């Protein structure tokens, strides 16, 4: 009797957890393309103890439901990746990345993202890399894998993480990136970092990540929309220079089109409300997400904080009533951990950029090149108001009371939740 293929369902759970990625979809297909090469299971990560791939101290036999899954030993004997892209990047064998990460050992574990776990590795030439492994239950793993390889292979910028190579062997899909040693912005702002990010580092990170996005939106042809800009996807080098990472959700946007109609994906708290409502993706969706990152740099708060009562779970809605006061030099928004040690002009410019980037209407948000120039002090903050219809943007407005603001914000959150749930159910 033929074994029954397991159904792997990803039920929708709408949670306001900070940093939670929302990747829509259902996985009734446990096997994707490439002749069942991708399997939503992960075999044990112990290396074989003999050249023929046999394993002592435990069996590497795949689950009975997956009788065709290659063993770890078979993977290690594959000479190259099982799929090739139109890319100049290196194709690594599984064994090369296994050896480079010491068998994906716990000692080399760096963390976990939407794609899967990440381990540090070293290539034979001594180059340090970060290896991302496909998560076994990643609902759209193969498409995200292909998108990341094909898009990031053609981008080259100081403030974008560089792809070194990739591997697709059996059920394993791996991406090898340059190793960025100083963890993520999320770690330094909200994690267990031993020191507080000072203002000069925050300013450097804001400008660097803005330049990376400017390159994607305005220098690439076709332009690239990242779709998942957040503090966890901004890596920092030893000098706190920012590098935008994780292109698994990135989309090309032809210059001839005003928007791309697509499934809503991203991370709640950073997700552009207009994109969430309509499914119409533009580069201004990235601009909104970047504005949330600026607010994190300014305030030290997380994008979504369930610990705070009522409307304060959402950083943008919490901050909006304070924008005008902050632009007049008041410190309501400023992270108290900075202890008033910051450049006031730079702070004013960053607040103005955050307010402009998170405007409710996408058409009223600035281009990233404008944001870069304002952050660097090359042009005054007033340039961010160009093209905004008076009364249509609440980027700087305080013409409504606190109670009204809270009610409107809560209504907006409920609408986003309803829209996202509806989009998910419509695909079932």
QUIUR-V216423 format. One record per residue. N is the residue number from 0. RES is the residue in one small letter. BURIAL is + if it has 16 or more other C-alpha atoms within 10 Angstrom, else -. Layout:
N	RES	BURIAL
N	RES	BURIAL
//
This chain:
0	x	-
1	x	-
2	x	-
3	x	-
4	x	-
5	x	-
6	x	-
7	x	-
8	x	-
9	x	-
10	x	-
11	x	-
12	x	-
13	x	-
14	x	-
15	x	+
16	x	-
17	x	+
18	x	+
19	x	+
20	x	+
21	x	+
22	x	+
23	x	+
24	x	+
25	x	+
26	x	+
27	x	-
28	x	-
29	x	+
30	x	+
31	x	+
32	x	-
33	x	-
34	x	-
35	x	-
36	x	+
37	x	+
38	x	+
39	x	+
40	x	+
41	x	-
42	x	+
43	x	-
44	x	-
45	x	+
46	x	+
47	x	+
48	x	-
49	x	-
50	x	-
51	x	-
52	x	+
53	x	+
54	x	+
55	x	-
56	x	-
57	x	-
58	x	-
59	x	+
60	x	-
61	x	+
62	x	-
63	x	-
64	x	-
65	x	+
66	x	-
67	x	-
68	x	+
69	x	+
70	x	+
71	x	+
72	x	+
73	x	+
74	x	+
75	x	+
76	x	-
77	x	-
78	x	-
79	x	+
80	x	+
81	x	+
82	x	-
83	x	-
84	x	-
85	x	-
86	x	-
87	x	-
88	x	+
89	x	-
90	x	+
91	x	+
92	x	+
93	x	+
94	x	+
95	x	+
96	x	+
97	x	+
98	x	+
99	x	+
100	x	+
101	x	+
102	x	+
103	x	+
104	x	-
105	x	-
106	x	-
107	x	+
108	x	+
109	x	-
110	x	-
111	x	-
112	x	+
113	x	+
114	x	+
115	x	+
116	x	+
117	x	+
118	x	+
119	x	+
120	x	+
121	x	+
122	x	-
123	x	-
124	x	-
125	x	-
126	x	-
127	x	+
128	x	+
129	x	+
130	x	+
131	x	+
132	x	+
133	x	+
134	x	+
135	x	+
136	x	+
137	x	+
138	x	+
139	x	+
140	x	+
141	x	+
142	x	-
143	x	+
144	x	+
145	x	-
146	x	+
147	x	+
148	x	+
149	x	+
150	x	+
151	x	+
152	x	+
153	x	-
154	x	+
155	x	-
156	x	-
157	x	-
158	x	+
159	x	+
160	x	+
161	x	+
162	x	+
163	x	+
164	x	+
165	x	+
166	x	+
167	x	+
168	x	+
169	x	+
170	x	+
171	x	+
172	x	+
173	x	+
174	x	+
175	x	+
176	x	+
177	x	+
178	x	+
179	x	+
180	x	+
181	x	+
182	x	+
183	x	+
184	x	+
185	x	+
186	x	-
187	x	+
188	x	+
189	x	-
190	x	-
191	x	-
192	x	-
193	x	-
194	x	-
195	x	-
196	x	+
197	x	-
198	x	+
199	x	-
200	x	-
201	x	+
202	x	+
203	x	+
204	x	+
205	x	+
206	x	+
207	x	+
208	x	+
209	x	+
210	x	+
211	x	+
212	x	+
213	x	+
214	x	+
215	x	+
216	x	+
217	x	+
218	x	-
219	x	-
220	x	-
221	x	-
222	x	+
223	x	+
224	x	+
225	x	+
226	x	+
227	x	+
228	x	+
229	x	+
230	x	+
231	x	+
232	x	+
233	x	+
234	x	+
235	x	+
236	x	-
237	x	-
238	x	-
239	x	+
240	x	+
241	x	+
242	x	+
243	x	+
244	x	+
245	x	+
246	x	+
247	x	+
248	x	+
249	x	+
250	x	+
251	x	+
252	x	+
253	x	-
254	x	-
255	x	-
256	x	-
257	x	-
258	x	-
259	x	+
260	x	-
261	x	-
262	x	+
263	x	+
264	x	+
265	x	+
266	x	+
267	x	+
268	x	+
269	x	+
270	x	+
271	x	+
272	x	+
273	x	+
274	x	+
275	x	+
276	x	+
277	x	-
278	x	+
279	x	+
280	x	+
281	x	+
282	x	+
283	x	+
284	x	+
285	x	+
286	x	+
287	x	+
288	x	+
289	x	+
290	x	+
291	x	+
292	x	+
293	x	+
294	x	+
295	x	+
296	x	+
297	x	+
298	x	+
299	x	+
300	x	+
301	x	+
302	x	+
303	x	+
304	x	+
305	x	+
306	x	-
307	x	-
308	x	-
309	x	-
310	x	+
311	x	+
312	x	+
313	x	+
314	x	+
315	x	+
316	x	+
317	x	+
318	x	+
319	x	+
320	x	+
321	x	+
322	x	+
323	x	+
324	x	-
325	x	+
326	x	+
327	x	-
328	x	-
329	x	-
330	x	+
331	x	-
332	x	+
333	x	+
334	x	+
335	x	-
336	x	-
337	x	-
338	x	-
339	x	-
340	x	-
341	x	-
342	x	-
343	x	-
344	x	-
345	x	+
346	x	+
347	x	+
348	x	+
349	x	+
350	x	+
351	x	+
352	x	+
353	x	+
354	x	+
355	x	+
356	x	+
357	x	+
358	x	+
359	x	+
360	x	+
361	x	+
362	x	-
363	x	+
364	x	+
365	x	+
366	x	+
367	x	+
368	x	-
369	x	+
370	x	+
371	x	+
372	x	+
373	x	+
374	x	+
375	x	+
376	x	-
377	x	-
378	x	-
379	x	-
380	x	+
381	x	-
382	x	-
383	x	+
384	x	+
385	x	-
386	x	-
387	x	+
388	x	-
389	x	-
390	x	-
391	x	-
392	x	+
393	x	+
394	x	+
395	x	+
396	x	-
397	x	-
398	x	-
399	x	-
400	x	-
401	x	-
402	x	-
403	x	-
404	x	+
405	x	+
406	x	-
407	x	-
408	x	+
409	x	+
410	x	-
411	x	-
412	x	+
413	x	-
414	x	-
415	x	+
416	x	+
417	x	-
418	x	+
419	x	+
420	x	-
421	x	-
422	x	+
423	x	+
424	x	-
425	x	-
426	x	-
427	x	-
//
